[in-house]
């Protein structure tokens, strides 16, 4: 085919920076002159995209089928999950890349053009012409008249986009409603952290602050079964509380919380509602609790309300009372989720 300058601005003769040396005669490709070769190339491209799609389906299946951790599935001594995830994703990317190259070399329009350099600034005319060139490129690619290639490519690329979304699951399990529940139960004693000794009202003086845990951690889980490893650490972090004793008249409870304290003793979650740091920096005279990470400050005399810093909501309060033996116990679990509050923001 002869040289074409379609969609290029006309250049008056004599204004060209160098004489046009011309281009050699256009060399036709087999797919340009042979319909069977064109259809064969189209099927080859679609087949490559199809293989990519199958590889991505294999990626998703492998993610859920092969076990990881203590009982790893293996292939030739290697972790089956790693081999299959890496192998299928590599096959998918290679097939998509080769398919695109084959498409461009065999099926897209193959016209030589001459393009002169233009000023760096773009005029309205240039922008209009650029849009025209883009539309011409889309037309030359044949994507509109080759639905087999187009649809197979879209199918493969659609699954490629899902692959990283699926892998986000490895960041950890979704919290669901787990943050709404801890191992605290009605009648469960409040015990000192580490030593797990129960606490009576008489054990605390005005201004005392004590780090505490639920008694179940000393005797096993809430069902009496011992907790170990990750489960134990999760239970401790979610159930950790602080006890603070102040003058009863200093407490201004919200409606419904009038009986949540015992003779000036209040219990609050130890986990900051900003990003989950453990807090226990107490200002004795003000009843303010400070987070050492980002200086969020909570007023324990006023229902754990945030008075400074980036925390978005008050510290959850644990309702407490005294059992028949005089020890401090929980009235119930927390009535709101503990921990960071970023996950519940709209």
C-alpha positions as CSV (number, residue, x, y, z in Angstrom):
1,X,0.0,0.0,0.0
2,X,1.3,3.5,-0.7
3,X,2.3,5.9,2.0
4,X,-0.6,7.6,3.7
5,X,-0.8,10.9,5.7
6,X,-4.5,10.6,6.7
7,X,-5.5,12.5,9.8
8,X,-2.3,14.6,9.6
9,X,-2.4,18.4,9.1
10,X,-1.5,19.6,5.7
11,X,2.0,21.1,5.4
12,X,2.5,23.6,2.6
13,X,5.1,22.6,0.2
14,X,8.5,24.1,1.1
15,X,7.7,24.2,4.8
16,X,8.9,20.7,5.5
17,X,12.1,20.7,7.6
18,X,13.7,18.1,5.3
19,X,12.8,16.7,2.0
20,X,10.5,13.7,2.2
21,X,12.8,10.8,1.3
22,X,9.8,8.6,0.6
23,X,9.1,5.1,2.0
24,X,9.7,1.7,0.4
25,X,6.7,0.0,-1.2
26,X,4.3,-1.5,1.3
27,X,4.7,-5.2,2.0
28,X,1.4,-7.0,2.3
29,X,1.1,-9.6,5.1
30,X,-0.5,-13.0,4.5
31,X,-3.4,-12.0,6.7
32,X,-4.0,-8.9,4.5
33,X,-4.5,-10.9,1.3
34,X,-5.6,-14.3,2.5
35,X,-9.0,-14.6,4.3
36,X,-8.1,-18.0,5.7
37,X,-4.8,-16.8,7.2
38,X,-6.7,-13.9,8.7
39,X,-9.3,-16.2,10.3
40,X,-6.6,-18.5,11.5
41,X,-4.7,-15.6,13.2
42,X,-8.0,-14.5,14.8
43,X,-8.6,-17.9,16.2
44,X,-5.0,-18.1,17.5
45,X,-5.4,-14.8,19.3
46,X,-8.7,-15.8,20.8
47,X,-7.2,-19.2,21.9
48,X,-4.4,-17.3,23.7
49,X,-6.9,-15.2,25.5
50,X,-8.9,-18.3,26.3
51,X,-5.9,-20.1,27.8
52,X,-5.4,-17.0,29.9
53,X,-8.9,-17.2,31.1
54,X,-8.6,-20.9,32.0
55,X,-5.3,-20.1,33.8
56,X,-7.0,-17.4,35.9
57,X,-9.9,-19.8,36.7
58,X,-7.2,-22.2,37.9
59,X,-5.7,-19.4,40.0
60,X,-8.9,-18.9,41.8
61,X,-9.5,-22.6,42.3
62,X,-6.0,-23.2,43.6
63,X,-6.4,-20.4,46.1
64,X,-9.1,-22.2,47.8
65,X,-8.2,-25.8,47.2
66,X,-4.5,-26.1,48.3
67,X,-3.9,-25.9,52.0
68,X,-1.2,-23.7,53.6
69,X,0.3,-23.7,57.0
70,X,1.1,-26.7,59.2
71,X,-0.3,-29.2,56.7
72,X,0.9,-27.8,53.4
73,X,0.0,-29.5,50.2
74,X,3.1,-30.0,48.0
75,X,4.0,-30.4,44.4
76,X,7.6,-31.8,43.8
77,X,8.5,-30.8,47.3
78,X,7.3,-27.2,46.9
79,X,4.3,-25.6,48.4
80,X,1.4,-26.5,46.0
81,X,-0.4,-23.2,46.7
82,X,2.7,-21.1,45.7
83,X,3.4,-23.2,42.7
84,X,-0.1,-23.1,41.3
85,X,-0.8,-19.5,42.1
86,X,2.5,-18.3,40.6
87,X,2.2,-20.7,37.6
88,X,-1.3,-20.0,36.7
89,X,-0.9,-16.2,37.0
90,X,2.3,-16.3,34.9
91,X,0.6,-18.3,32.2
92,X,-2.3,-15.9,32.2
93,X,-0.1,-12.8,31.8
94,X,2.1,-14.5,29.2
95,X,-0.9,-15.5,27.1
96,X,-2.5,-12.1,27.3
97,X,0.8,-10.4,26.3
98,X,1.5,-12.8,23.4
99,X,-2.1,-12.5,22.3
100,X,-1.9,-8.8,22.1
101,X,1.4,-8.9,20.2
102,X,0.0,-11.4,17.8
103,X,-3.1,-9.3,17.3
104,X,-1.1,-6.2,16.6
105,X,1.3,-8.0,14.2
106,X,-1.2,-10.0,12.3
107,X,-4.6,-8.3,12.4
108,X,-4.3,-4.6,13.1
109,X,-4.1,-2.2,10.2
110,X,-0.5,-2.1,8.9
111,X,-0.1,1.3,7.2
112,X,3.1,3.3,7.1
113,X,2.7,7.0,7.8
114,X,4.8,10.1,7.9
115,X,4.4,12.4,10.9
116,X,6.0,15.8,11.3
117,X,7.0,17.3,14.6
118,X,4.6,20.0,15.8
119,X,4.9,22.7,18.4
120,X,4.8,21.5,22.1
121,X,1.6,23.5,22.7
122,X,-1.6,21.9,21.5
123,X,-4.2,23.9,19.7
124,X,-7.9,23.1,19.5
125,X,-7.3,21.9,16.0
126,X,-4.5,19.6,17.2
127,X,-6.7,18.1,19.9
128,X,-9.5,17.5,17.4
129,X,-7.1,15.8,15.1
130,X,-5.7,13.7,18.0
131,X,-9.1,12.4,18.8
132,X,-9.5,11.6,15.1
133,X,-6.3,9.6,15.1
134,X,-7.4,7.7,18.2
135,X,-10.7,6.9,16.7
136,X,-8.9,5.8,13.5
137,X,-6.6,3.6,15.6
138,X,-9.6,2.0,17.2
139,X,-11.0,1.4,13.8
140,X,-7.7,0.1,12.5
141,X,-7.4,-2.4,15.4
142,X,-10.6,-4.0,14.2
143,X,-11.9,-4.5,17.7
144,X,-15.4,-3.4,16.7
145,X,-15.6,-5.9,13.8
146,X,-13.8,-8.8,15.6
147,X,-16.1,-9.7,18.5
148,X,-14.4,-13.1,19.0
149,X,-11.0,-11.4,19.8
150,X,-12.7,-8.5,21.7
151,X,-14.8,-10.7,23.9
152,X,-12.0,-13.2,24.7
153,X,-9.7,-10.3,25.6
154,X,-12.3,-8.7,27.8
155,X,-12.9,-12.0,29.6
156,X,-9.2,-12.5,30.3
157,X,-8.6,-8.9,31.5
158,X,-11.7,-9.0,33.7
159,X,-10.4,-12.0,35.6
160,X,-6.9,-10.4,35.8
161,X,-8.6,-7.5,37.6
162,X,-10.2,-9.9,40.1
163,X,-6.9,-11.7,41.0
164,X,-5.5,-8.9,43.2
165,X,-8.9,-8.4,44.8
166,X,-8.9,-12.1,45.8
167,X,-5.4,-11.8,47.2
168,X,-6.5,-9.0,49.5
169,X,-8.2,-11.8,51.5
170,X,-4.6,-12.8,52.7
171,X,-4.4,-9.6,54.7
172,X,-6.5,-11.4,57.3
173,X,-10.1,-12.5,58.0
174,X,-12.8,-9.9,57.9
175,X,-13.9,-8.8,61.4
176,X,-17.6,-9.5,60.8
177,X,-19.2,-9.2,64.2
178,X,-16.2,-10.5,66.1
179,X,-15.4,-7.1,67.5
180,X,-18.8,-6.9,69.0
181,X,-18.1,-9.8,71.3
182,X,-15.4,-10.7,73.8
183,X,-15.1,-13.5,76.4
184,X,-16.7,-11.4,79.1
185,X,-19.9,-12.9,80.5
186,X,-22.3,-12.0,83.3
187,X,-20.7,-12.9,86.7
188,X,-17.2,-13.3,85.3
189,X,-14.6,-11.9,87.8
190,X,-12.3,-9.0,86.9
191,X,-8.7,-10.2,87.7
192,X,-5.4,-8.4,87.7
193,X,-3.3,-8.9,84.5
194,X,-0.5,-11.4,84.6
195,X,-1.2,-12.7,88.2
196,X,-4.9,-13.2,87.7
197,X,-5.9,-12.4,91.3
198,X,-9.5,-11.3,91.8
199,X,-10.2,-7.7,93.1
200,X,-12.4,-6.4,95.9
201,X,-13.5,-2.9,96.3
202,X,-11.4,-2.5,99.4
203,X,-8.3,-3.4,97.3
204,X,-8.4,-0.1,95.5
205,X,-7.9,3.5,96.8
206,X,-9.0,6.7,95.2
207,X,-6.8,7.3,92.1
208,X,-5.7,3.7,91.6
209,X,-5.6,2.4,88.1
210,X,-5.2,-1.4,87.5
211,X,-4.7,-3.3,84.3
212,X,-7.1,-6.3,84.3
213,X,-8.3,-9.3,82.3
214,X,-11.4,-11.6,82.5
215,X,-10.9,-14.5,84.9
216,X,-11.7,-17.0,82.0
217,X,-8.1,-16.4,80.7
218,X,-6.7,-17.9,83.9
219,X,-9.0,-21.0,83.8
220,X,-9.2,-21.5,80.1
221,X,-11.7,-20.1,77.6
222,X,-15.3,-19.2,78.2
223,X,-16.3,-22.9,77.9
224,X,-13.5,-24.1,80.2
225,X,-11.2,-25.2,77.4
226,X,-7.7,-23.7,77.5
227,X,-6.9,-21.1,75.0
228,X,-3.5,-21.1,73.2
229,X,-1.6,-19.2,70.6
230,X,-3.4,-16.8,68.4
231,X,-6.8,-17.5,70.1
232,X,-5.4,-16.6,73.5
233,X,-3.8,-13.4,72.3
234,X,-7.0,-12.3,70.6
235,X,-9.0,-13.0,73.7
236,X,-6.6,-11.0,75.9
237,X,-6.5,-8.1,73.5
238,X,-10.2,-7.8,73.2
239,X,-11.0,-8.5,76.8
240,X,-8.3,-6.2,78.4
241,X,-9.7,-3.5,80.6
242,X,-8.5,-0.9,83.1
243,X,-10.1,-0.3,86.5
244,X,-10.0,3.2,87.9
245,X,-11.3,4.4,91.2
246,X,-12.4,7.9,91.8
247,X,-14.8,9.8,94.0
248,X,-18.3,8.5,93.1
249,X,-19.6,12.1,92.8
250,X,-17.0,12.8,90.0
251,X,-18.8,10.3,87.7
252,X,-21.4,11.7,85.3
253,X,-23.0,8.5,83.8
254,X,-25.0,8.6,80.6
255,X,-28.6,7.5,80.8
256,X,-28.7,3.7,81.3
257,X,-25.3,3.6,82.8
258,X,-26.1,4.7,86.3
259,X,-25.3,1.3,87.8
260,X,-22.3,0.5,85.7
261,X,-19.8,1.5,88.4
262,X,-19.2,0.3,91.9
263,X,-18.4,2.9,94.6
264,X,-16.5,5.1,92.2
265,X,-14.8,2.2,90.4
266,X,-15.2,2.1,86.6
267,X,-14.0,-0.4,84.0
268,X,-13.1,0.6,80.4
269,X,-11.6,-1.2,77.5
270,X,-7.8,-0.8,77.4
271,X,-7.7,-0.6,73.6
272,X,-7.7,2.8,72.0
273,X,-10.5,3.4,69.6
274,X,-8.2,5.2,67.1
275,X,-5.8,2.4,65.9
276,X,-5.9,0.0,68.8
277,X,-2.9,0.9,70.9
278,X,-3.0,-0.3,74.6
279,X,-3.5,2.7,76.9
280,X,-3.0,3.3,80.6
281,X,-1.4,6.7,81.0
282,X,-3.6,8.2,83.7
283,X,-3.9,11.8,84.9
284,X,-4.9,11.1,88.5
285,X,-6.5,14.5,89.3
286,X,-8.5,14.8,86.0
287,X,-9.4,11.2,85.4
288,X,-8.1,11.5,81.9
289,X,-6.6,8.5,80.1
290,X,-4.0,9.2,77.4
291,X,-3.0,7.0,74.5
292,X,0.8,7.0,74.0
293,X,0.6,6.5,70.3
294,X,-1.3,9.5,69.0
295,X,-2.3,11.3,72.2
296,X,-6.0,10.6,72.1
297,X,-7.4,11.5,75.5
298,X,-10.5,10.0,77.1
299,X,-12.4,11.3,80.2
300,X,-13.2,8.2,82.3
301,X,-15.4,10.3,84.6
302,X,-17.6,11.1,81.6
303,X,-18.2,7.7,80.0
304,X,-14.8,7.5,78.3
305,X,-15.6,10.5,76.1
306,X,-12.9,11.7,73.7
307,X,-11.7,15.1,74.7
308,X,-8.6,15.3,72.5
309,X,-6.8,13.6,69.6
310,X,-7.8,11.6,66.6
311,X,-10.0,8.9,68.2
312,X,-13.5,8.9,66.7
313,X,-15.5,7.4,69.6
314,X,-15.4,6.9,73.4
315,X,-13.7,4.0,75.1
316,X,-16.2,1.2,75.5
317,X,-17.3,0.8,79.1
318,X,-17.7,-2.6,80.8
319,X,-20.6,-2.7,83.3
320,X,-19.4,-4.1,86.6
321,X,-20.9,-5.1,90.0
322,X,-19.9,-7.0,93.1
323,X,-20.6,-10.7,93.5
324,X,-21.7,-12.6,96.7
325,X,-18.0,-12.8,97.9
326,X,-17.3,-9.1,97.4
327,X,-15.3,-9.4,94.2
328,X,-15.7,-7.2,91.1
329,X,-17.5,-9.0,88.3
330,X,-18.9,-8.1,84.9
331,X,-22.6,-7.5,84.5
332,X,-22.4,-8.4,80.8
333,X,-20.1,-8.3,77.8
334,X,-19.4,-4.9,76.3
335,X,-22.5,-3.3,74.8
336,X,-20.5,-1.9,71.9
337,X,-17.5,-3.1,69.8
338,X,-14.0,-2.7,71.2
339,X,-10.9,-1.6,69.3
340,X,-10.3,0.7,66.4
341,X,-13.3,2.4,64.9
342,X,-12.0,3.0,61.3
343,X,-13.8,-0.1,60.1
344,X,-17.2,1.1,61.0
345,X,-17.0,4.6,59.5
346,X,-19.1,5.3,56.4
